[in-house]
């Protein structure tokens, strides 16, 4: 007898159907209980969550700077970048001032006392600027400026 003939599912299914067709009083409740047990076990397996650690990220280093740059070149690049940042900040401030002027005109047109509002805002802005200047002085008390560092290296 070959192995395949012994594992033939058709014979098993036909035997089950012959047994199931016989009239028995508990046939349907037993079938329902069997189905519930099977579905319960399958639902436990299906809803089980196994978390795996995410793959480690691949790090790509910035390679836009050439190797072997001197400290003076780095410092000069930083000074140039700071100059550009100052220009951008000045342009932003000019746009903000223009916007404030438009709002002043709108306030005057609606009857608001924009001079009193300007004075209050100027006092608040001066206080904020003084606080930030004080904090900057505390942080940079013993730090030399980039110009001083560049001058020290050129000597």
Helices and strands as residue ranges (DSSP letters): H 3-6, H 9-21, H 27-46, H 71-110, H 114-139, H 146-154
